[in-house]
Amino acid sequence: MISEQPTSKFLEVVCSKCKNEQIIFNKSSKTIKCVVCDNVLAEPTGGMSEIKAKIIKVHG
C-alpha cells in the first residue's frame, strides 16, 4: 500500500523588519505575525499561506 506524503511543512523564516527567526506553518488559516515586532510573516490564502518573510530552512 502506497500512501502519499503530507505536503504541509514547518518553515523557519526571518522577519524582514527585526531579523527575528521564527518557525511557522506553511498552511496556516490565520495571519502569522512576528512575536517581536508584530510584522506580518504569512497570510492565509485558502491553501498554502502567502509567505512574506525570507525562508531560511524547511522542516519536515
Secondary structure, 3 states (H helix, E strand, C coil): CCCCCCCCCEEEEECCCCCCEEEEECCCCCCEECCCCCCEEEECCCCCCEECCEEEEEEC
